[in-house]
């Protein structure tokens, strides 16, 4: 019997397949099982149009058998089988897909569809096998044929004996090497685990002979081994069931079974879309933050299935970064797959699914915020930082998507509020959304800069997370109201007449003298319009605030940035009189007071003092 050669391009592709295309060898079993499932699907399709053919689902299955003694692994199906010509066409020309042509001739009905039998995936068998033998008997044929190959050298086809319709694939598993252990593909537990991982939702039974142990009859102390045929896949995925059939417990069980998290999901979203792109999805909003969530090690993504077959464990393209906390899966019949099921074409269908999923997640979060505020705040405690970063990232391109999901602590409400809630309470004369930054609510409450805004009765948002101010700077305005820091040089609040009276020529000369002493530490010294009881504070000009300076300078590659600081003096405080008394009479004392006030302002802001020893000495000078 003459050996036939693969076509030149097919031979080259087979060599690539064996050596590099698949990153995990275990994929071969997923491919063979998918092919077997497709073969059964074909009989189902035939039965839809052939009155002489009845499809009894119980008669159709896939069987996996491992034989350690002969080092063979056999995958058998009761599908449609192949003629000699089909063996030649489907297995002699790599990437020729028997199911692809069949699919074009038959429209999908009753939820059944075909992935592409004996496409490139079949040849993944050569990653683990020295020899592959395919024996097949086609439906309606009296003849059976055997296709055999040891790889890129070529293949043979000859007549064979096979009583039943279907296909049997026998893999002669490679011997172990120092680098690679092939024995695992002959172990029951390993094969069962691979089926569970990739092919659990194939709609036909996948059977294996499983060996177990049980007490001997009449003797509980002695055990005997036994072997029984078991179905190792669950067949019906939860996402294909009607929502009305499922309970919260069912969704929670699926969450735990898939190890999406060790917590209990806060909310689930079950989608079944039958539009331009058909897909089903189950998404989960987790309750707790994974321990590695805010690290480089965290890998986002949803499980991606094509017709019930796992294609990718973490498909990152289905989720935007700001919703990377979402767990779950997507199953679609419409996705285009490239040379292997493992590599997905990032095509229009995938992008459409991702867009729909993003919209559904946002809607679910908005519903949670509106109807179950306590639950939303628990979620926000863990993942609010990610939403705020999403609003800030990429120059705020996603701020419109996320701004209504953000919460900030309110000085007036003493709890977390939305931007919409803040704006809805603003007095008519209030021009800005005011905010203050600090390490904690307690520290912000004591900030001198909040005095004027608070006295006016205006609400202040407390920003305690290091991303907060960056986010509001990018958002810039909400419902036409701009954000304004209480430390901004211009608060947009008219000064009192009393403050205007104190802006004398004498005070201007005093502040110029103080500025001269401080040099480039501050941009200017001026009378404060915001201080009521405190003697001094720092404000800023420009876009960079003191809190942003602290955050940026805490980074490993510190750029050494500095905000344009303004030292503000409360002209209604007793300290101002001491400054005036020293001005023009005792320059050394004025410099001492200026240094003390500047360092006091730094301490209030949580900034380091340039020379702590000098500061303590200055305090001593005042005391003696």
Secondary structure, 3 states (H helix, E strand, C coil): CCCECCCHHHHHHHHHHHHHHCCCCCHHHHHHHHHHHHHHHHHHHHHHHCCCCCCCHHHCEEEEEEECCCCEEEEEECCCCCCHHHHHHHHHCCCCCHHHHHHHHCCCCCCCCCCCCCCHHHHHHHHCEEEEEEEEECCCCCCEEEEEECCCCCEEEEEECCCCCEEEEEEEECCCCCCCCCHHHHCHHHHHHHHHHHCCCCCCEEEEEEEEEEEECCEEEEEEEEEEEEECCCCCCHHHCCHHHCCHHHHHHHHHHCCCCCCCCCEEEEEEEECCCEEEEEEEECCCCCCCCCCCCCCCCEEEEECCEEEEEEEHHHCCHHHCCCEEEEEECCCCECCCCCCECCCHHHHHHHHHHHHHHHHHHHHHHHHCHHHHHHHHHHHHHHHHHHHHHHHHCCHHHHHHHCEEEECCCCCEEEHHHHHHHCCCCCCEEEEEECCCHHHHHCCHHHHHHHHCCCCEEEECCCCHHHHHHHHCEECCEEEEECCECCCCCCCCHHHHHCCCHHHHHHHHHHHHHHHHHCCEEEECCCCCCCCEEEEEECCCCHHHHHHHHCCCCCCCCCCEEEEEECCCCHHHHHHHHHCCCCHHHHHHHHHHHHHHHHHHHCCCCCCHHHHHHHHHHHHC
